[in-house]
């Protein structure tokens, strides 16, 4: 039985690596230039049988989960990130929701939604983005309100960083009955936060692509989304109110960021290594220093990724959450340090299109800002000092009312 499992793991990763090098790498530049959703990549994954990695086997997926084989899922993320970090972000959201539904959806919901993923290749994401503070030049606020009505809920308002945007069929909306802010920014009780599955074909849902003009991660098409009194039926409520916060579900997904950072850093390293060999600069002592440090950074990240996965798979949840946040911080630090080494080794020519290093530089620099690394580090320090901390979203207060 174990031999069969290992064979499947190897077959999945080998097949994905083949697709990554033969198809996804060549498409990445176009997705970046046009800031378009990587639909063809998802279609390729669907036909290869890799579209539903975290859907349980009984529903037609690969059955990867935190209790059995989360490492293979994260290694898939790592492989994709070597060539296209923006596409990987869409993949992360899609697979994270599969994990979430597996654990929290009821049987009727699983049968309905997993059939769409497995049989029709439907794509999902989870949308929270409701930053309440304004930036210079911002004139309108961002946020949603949700009202309980007969038979369901009315969602009104807007979200940003809606990864996948109009390229998806479904999105889990994280909203709060206590007001705007969703999960990361709201200040109400944790029990006010709901997870609502939204059918994006609803005409009351619209997208603003003009909001998304970033320096990097363009192919993630993380638009602003507007809800015009969108009705969500009761049957689309996932889990119980507050479950996402009270059970610290975000801590299960945090290591995915680290896996993506690791993959992107590997992509930069591979290009830099080929670059210096092409120029025959192997005898340059400074190149030797930088390539050695880069290689050790990648090895360190790999060890941490495997450590976190082993803790989850062994059922040591508390230790896994703590290690996951440490990996999240260290992966950003080592990935950005490796990127710096690679750009210094390759020089200005390595930063001119169509060099993949140029795109990796923009994407990784932008994506690592998803969390405030200072707060991530502070939360780790709080735990070491025996203080209350927020392991999910690294809020400074670290408190969540029930």
C-alpha positions as CSV (number, residue, x, y, z in Angstrom):
1,X,0.0,0.0,0.0
2,X,2.8,2.4,0.9
3,X,4.7,1.6,-2.3
4,X,1.6,2.5,-4.3
5,X,1.2,5.8,-2.5
6,X,4.9,6.7,-3.1
7,X,4.5,5.7,-6.8
8,X,1.5,8.0,-7.1
9,X,3.3,10.9,-5.5
10,X,6.2,10.5,-7.9
11,X,3.9,10.2,-10.9
12,X,1.9,13.3,-10.0
13,X,5.0,15.5,-9.5
14,X,6.8,14.1,-12.6
15,X,3.7,14.8,-14.7
16,X,3.3,18.3,-13.3
17,X,7.0,19.0,-13.9
18,X,6.6,18.0,-17.5
19,X,3.6,20.2,-18.0
20,X,5.4,23.1,-16.3
21,X,8.4,23.0,-18.5
22,X,6.7,22.1,-21.8
23,X,3.6,24.4,-21.5
24,X,3.2,26.6,-18.5
25,X,6.7,28.2,-18.8
26,X,6.1,29.4,-22.4
27,X,2.6,30.8,-21.5
28,X,3.8,32.8,-18.5
29,X,5.1,35.8,-20.4
30,X,1.8,36.3,-22.3
31,X,-0.3,36.1,-19.2
32,X,2.0,38.7,-17.6
33,X,1.9,41.0,-20.6
34,X,-1.8,40.9,-21.0
35,X,-2.7,40.6,-17.3
36,X,-5.0,37.8,-18.3
37,X,-6.4,34.8,-16.4
38,X,-4.4,31.6,-17.0
39,X,-7.4,29.7,-18.3
40,X,-5.4,27.5,-20.7
41,X,-3.2,26.3,-17.8
42,X,-6.2,25.2,-15.8
43,X,-7.6,23.5,-18.8
44,X,-4.3,21.6,-19.2
45,X,-4.4,20.5,-15.5
46,X,-8.0,19.4,-15.9
47,X,-7.2,17.1,-18.9
48,X,-4.1,15.8,-17.1
49,X,-6.2,14.8,-14.0
50,X,-4.5,17.3,-11.8
51,X,-7.3,19.8,-11.3
52,X,-8.7,18.3,-8.1
53,X,-5.7,17.4,-6.0
54,X,-7.4,18.1,-2.6
55,X,-10.8,16.7,-3.5
56,X,-11.3,13.4,-1.6
57,X,-10.7,10.2,-3.7
58,X,-14.4,9.1,-3.2
59,X,-15.5,12.2,-5.1
60,X,-12.9,11.7,-7.9
61,X,-9.9,13.8,-6.6
62,X,-6.4,12.9,-5.5
63,X,-7.3,13.1,-1.8
64,X,-4.3,15.2,-0.7
65,X,-4.9,16.6,2.8
66,X,-3.2,17.8,5.9
67,X,-3.8,14.4,7.6
68,X,-2.4,12.3,4.8
69,X,-0.2,13.9,2.2
70,X,-0.1,17.6,2.3
71,X,3.5,17.7,1.3
72,X,2.7,16.5,-2.3
73,X,0.2,19.4,-2.6
74,X,2.8,21.9,-1.5
75,X,5.4,20.4,-3.8
76,X,3.0,20.8,-6.7
77,X,2.7,24.5,-5.7
78,X,6.4,24.8,-5.5
79,X,6.8,23.2,-9.0
80,X,4.3,25.6,-10.6
81,X,5.9,28.7,-8.9
82,X,9.2,28.0,-10.6
83,X,7.8,29.3,-13.9
84,X,4.7,31.4,-13.1
85,X,4.1,32.8,-9.6
86,X,0.9,34.6,-10.7
87,X,-0.7,31.4,-12.0
88,X,0.4,29.7,-8.9
89,X,-1.5,32.2,-6.8
90,X,-4.7,31.2,-8.7
91,X,-3.8,27.5,-8.1
92,X,-3.3,28.1,-4.4
93,X,-6.7,29.6,-4.0
94,X,-8.4,26.9,-6.0
95,X,-6.8,24.1,-4.0
96,X,-7.1,25.8,-0.6
97,X,-10.9,25.9,-1.1
98,X,-10.9,22.2,-1.9
99,X,-9.2,21.6,1.4
100,X,-11.7,23.9,3.1
101,X,-14.8,22.3,1.6
102,X,-13.5,18.8,2.3
103,X,-13.4,19.6,6.0
104,X,-16.3,21.9,6.5
105,X,-18.9,21.5,3.8
106,X,-21.9,19.1,4.4
107,X,-22.5,16.0,2.3
108,X,-24.9,17.7,-0.1
109,X,-22.5,20.5,-0.7
110,X,-19.6,18.2,-1.3
111,X,-21.5,16.2,-3.9
112,X,-22.7,19.3,-5.7
113,X,-19.5,21.3,-5.8
114,X,-16.9,18.5,-6.1
115,X,-18.8,17.2,-9.1
116,X,-18.3,20.6,-10.7
117,X,-14.6,20.6,-10.0
118,X,-14.0,17.0,-11.1
119,X,-16.4,16.6,-14.0
120,X,-16.5,20.1,-15.5
121,X,-13.2,21.7,-14.4
122,X,-14.9,24.4,-12.3
123,X,-12.5,26.8,-10.6
124,X,-12.7,28.3,-7.1
125,X,-11.1,30.9,-4.9
126,X,-11.6,32.4,-1.5
127,X,-12.1,36.2,-1.3
128,X,-11.6,38.3,1.8
129,X,-9.8,41.5,0.8
130,X,-11.5,44.4,2.5
131,X,-8.7,46.8,3.7
132,X,-10.5,49.5,5.6
133,X,-7.8,52.1,5.8
134,X,-7.4,54.4,2.8
135,X,-4.2,55.2,0.8
136,X,-3.3,58.5,-0.8
137,X,-5.5,59.2,-3.7
138,X,-8.2,56.7,-2.7
139,X,-11.6,58.4,-2.7
140,X,-14.0,55.5,-2.1
141,X,-14.1,52.9,0.6
142,X,-13.8,49.1,0.3
143,X,-15.9,46.6,2.2
144,X,-19.0,44.5,2.2
145,X,-22.0,44.2,4.4
146,X,-24.2,41.1,4.8
147,X,-27.8,41.0,5.8
148,X,-29.6,37.9,7.0
149,X,-32.9,37.5,5.0
150,X,-35.5,34.8,4.5
151,X,-33.8,31.9,2.8
152,X,-30.3,33.3,2.8
153,X,-28.1,36.4,2.9
154,X,-27.7,39.6,0.9
155,X,-24.1,40.7,0.3
156,X,-23.6,44.3,-0.7
157,X,-20.4,46.2,-1.4
158,X,-16.9,45.5,-2.7
159,X,-13.8,43.5,-2.2
160,X,-10.3,43.8,-3.7
161,X,-7.5,41.4,-4.4
162,X,-10.2,39.0,-5.7
163,X,-7.7,36.5,-7.2
164,X,-9.0,34.8,-10.3
165,X,-11.8,37.3,-10.7
166,X,-14.0,36.6,-13.7
167,X,-12.0,33.5,-14.7
168,X,-13.6,31.5,-12.0
169,X,-17.0,29.9,-11.5
170,X,-17.3,30.0,-7.7
171,X,-15.8,32.0,-4.8
172,X,-16.1,31.5,-1.1
173,X,-16.8,35.0,0.3
174,X,-15.5,35.7,3.8
175,X,-17.9,38.3,5.2
176,X,-19.0,39.6,8.6
177,X,-22.5,40.3,9.9
178,X,-20.9,42.8,12.2
179,X,-19.8,45.1,9.4
180,X,-17.0,45.5,6.9
181,X,-13.5,44.0,7.1
182,X,-14.1,40.3,6.3
183,X,-11.7,38.1,8.3
184,X,-8.5,40.1,8.3
185,X,-9.7,43.6,9.1
186,X,-13.0,43.3,10.9
187,X,-13.2,44.2,14.6
188,X,-16.4,42.3,15.5
189,X,-16.7,39.0,17.3
190,X,-15.2,36.0,15.5
191,X,-18.7,34.4,15.4
192,X,-19.9,37.1,13.0
193,X,-17.7,35.8,10.2
194,X,-19.4,33.7,7.6
195,X,-18.2,31.6,4.7
196,X,-20.6,31.9,1.8
197,X,-20.2,30.2,-1.6
198,X,-21.1,32.6,-4.4
199,X,-22.0,31.5,-7.9
200,X,-20.1,34.1,-10.0
201,X,-22.5,33.8,-12.9
202,X,-24.9,35.8,-10.9
203,X,-25.5,39.1,-12.8
204,X,-25.3,41.1,-9.5
205,X,-21.6,40.3,-9.3
206,X,-19.3,42.5,-11.5
207,X,-15.6,43.1,-11.8
208,X,-13.4,46.2,-12.2
209,X,-10.2,45.3,-14.0
210,X,-8.9,48.9,-14.0
211,X,-8.2,48.5,-10.3
212,X,-5.6,45.8,-11.0
213,X,-2.5,47.6,-12.4
214,X,0.3,46.1,-10.2
215,X,4.0,45.9,-10.8
216,X,3.9,42.1,-10.6
217,X,1.5,39.1,-10.2
218,X,-0.5,40.5,-13.1
219,X,-1.7,37.1,-14.3
220,X,-3.5,36.5,-11.0
221,X,-6.1,39.0,-12.2
222,X,-6.9,40.0,-8.6
223,X,-9.6,42.6,-9.6
224,X,-12.0,44.6,-7.5
225,X,-15.3,42.8,-7.3
226,X,-18.6,44.5,-6.7
227,X,-21.7,42.9,-5.2
228,X,-25.0,44.6,-5.9
229,X,-27.3,43.1,-3.3
230,X,-26.2,39.6,-4.2
231,X,-28.4,36.9,-2.8
232,X,-26.6,33.8,-1.3
233,X,-29.0,31.0,-0.4
234,X,-28.9,29.3,3.0
235,X,-27.7,26.1,1.3
236,X,-24.4,27.9,0.3
237,X,-23.4,28.7,3.9
238,X,-20.3,26.6,4.7
239,X,-19.6,25.4,8.3
240,X,-20.8,27.3,11.4
241,X,-20.5,31.1,12.0
242,X,-16.9,32.0,13.1
243,X,-15.4,28.6,12.2
244,X,-12.7,30.0,9.9
245,X,-11.3,32.2,12.7
246,X,-12.1,30.1,15.8
247,X,-10.4,27.0,14.3
248,X,-7.5,29.1,12.8
249,X,-8.0,27.8,9.3
250,X,-5.7,30.3,7.8
251,X,-2.8,28.6,9.5
252,X,-3.3,25.6,7.3
253,X,-2.9,27.7,4.2
254,X,0.0,29.9,5.3
255,X,2.7,27.3,4.3
256,X,1.4,27.4,0.7
257,X,2.8,30.9,0.5
258,X,6.2,29.6,1.6
259,X,6.1,26.8,-0.9
260,X,5.3,29.4,-3.6
261,X,8.2,31.6,-2.5
262,X,10.5,28.6,-2.5
263,X,9.5,27.7,-6.1
264,X,10.0,31.2,-7.4
265,X,13.4,31.4,-5.7
266,X,14.3,28.1,-7.4
267,X,13.2,29.5,-10.8
268,X,15.5,32.5,-10.2
269,X,18.4,30.3,-9.1
270,X,18.0,28.0,-12.2
271,X,18.2,31.0,-14.5
272,X,21.1,32.5,-12.7
273,X,23.1,29.2,-12.8
274,X,22.5,28.8,-16.5
275,X,23.4,32.5,-17.0
276,X,26.8,32.3,-15.3
277,X,27.6,29.0,-17.1
278,X,26.8,30.6,-20.4
279,X,29.2,33.4,-19.6
280,X,31.8,31.0,-18.2
281,X,32.1,32.8,-14.9
282,X,32.3,29.8,-12.7
283,X,35.8,30.8,-11.5
284,X,34.6,34.2,-10.2
285,X,34.9,33.9,-6.4
286,X,32.0,36.3,-5.8
287,X,29.8,34.2,-8.0
288,X,30.8,31.2,-6.0
289,X,29.8,32.9,-2.8
290,X,26.4,34.0,-4.1
291,X,25.6,30.6,-5.8
292,X,26.6,28.8,-2.6
293,X,24.4,31.0,-0.4
294,X,21.5,30.7,-2.8
295,X,21.7,26.9,-2.9
296,X,21.8,26.7,1.0
297,X,18.9,29.1,1.2
298,X,16.9,26.8,-1.0
299,X,17.9,23.7,0.9
300,X,16.9,25.4,4.2
301,X,13.5,26.3,2.8
302,X,13.0,22.7,1.6
303,X,13.8,21.3,5.0
304,X,11.3,23.7,6.7
305,X,8.6,22.8,4.2
306,X,9.0,19.1,4.9
307,X,9.1,19.7,8.6
308,X,5.8,21.6,8.6
309,X,4.2,19.0,6.4
310,X,5.3,16.1,8.7
311,X,3.9,17.9,11.7
312,X,0.5,18.3,10.1
313,X,0.5,14.7,8.8
314,X,1.4,13.4,12.3
315,X,-1.6,15.3,13.8
316,X,0.6,17.6,15.8
317,X,-1.6,20.6,15.0
318,X,-0.3,23.1,17.5
319,X,3.3,22.5,16.6
320,X,2.4,22.6,12.9
321,X,0.8,26.0,13.2
322,X,3.8,27.4,15.0
323,X,6.2,25.9,12.5
324,X,4.1,27.0,9.6
325,X,4.4,30.7,10.6
326,X,8.1,30.4,11.2
327,X,8.4,28.8,7.7
328,X,6.3,31.7,6.3
329,X,8.7,34.3,7.7
330,X,11.9,32.4,6.8
331,X,10.8,31.5,3.3
332,X,10.2,35.2,2.5
333,X,13.6,36.2,4.0
334,X,15.5,33.4,2.2
335,X,13.6,33.8,-1.1
336,X,14.2,37.5,-1.3
337,X,17.8,37.1,-0.3
338,X,18.2,34.4,-3.1
339,X,16.6,36.7,-5.6
340,X,19.1,39.5,-4.6
341,X,22.0,37.1,-5.2
342,X,20.6,36.0,-8.6
343,X,20.1,39.6,-9.8
344,X,23.6,40.5,-8.7
345,X,25.1,37.5,-10.5
346,X,23.2,38.2,-13.7
347,X,23.4,42.0,-13.7
348,X,21.3,44.4,-15.8
349,X,20.9,42.1,-18.8
350,X,19.2,39.5,-16.6
351,X,16.5,42.1,-15.8
352,X,15.5,42.8,-19.4
353,X,12.5,41.1,-21.0
354,X,12.1,38.3,-22.0
355,X,14.4,37.1,-19.2
356,X,12.2,35.1,-16.7
357,X,14.3,36.6,-13.9
358,X,12.8,40.0,-14.7
359,X,9.3,38.7,-14.2
360,X,10.2,36.6,-11.1
361,X,11.7,39.8,-9.6
362,X,8.5,41.7,-10.0
363,X,6.2,38.9,-9.0
364,X,8.1,37.7,-5.9
365,X,8.8,41.2,-4.7
366,X,5.1,42.0,-4.9
367,X,3.7,38.7,-3.6
368,X,5.7,38.6,-0.5
369,X,3.9,41.8,0.6
370,X,0.7,39.7,1.1
371,X,1.4,39.6,4.8
372,X,3.4,42.1,6.9
373,X,6.6,40.2,7.7
374,X,7.3,42.4,10.7
375,X,4.0,41.3,12.3
376,X,4.6,37.7,11.3
377,X,7.9,37.9,13.2
378,X,6.3,39.7,16.1
379,X,3.7,37.0,16.4
380,X,6.4,34.4,16.6
381,X,8.1,36.4,19.3
382,X,4.9,36.7,21.3
383,X,4.5,32.9,21.3
384,X,8.1,32.4,22.4
385,X,7.4,34.9,25.3
386,X,4.2,33.2,26.3
387,X,2.0,36.1,25.1
388,X,-1.3,35.9,23.2
389,X,-0.8,36.1,19.4
390,X,-2.8,35.9,16.2
391,X,-1.4,33.0,14.3
392,X,-3.9,33.4,11.5
393,X,-3.6,37.0,10.3
394,X,-0.9,38.4,12.6
395,X,-3.0,41.3,13.9
396,X,-1.2,43.3,16.6
397,X,-3.7,42.7,19.3
398,X,-3.8,39.0,18.8
399,X,-7.3,38.8,20.2
400,X,-10.5,37.3,18.7
401,X,-13.8,37.5,20.6
402,X,-16.0,34.5,20.3
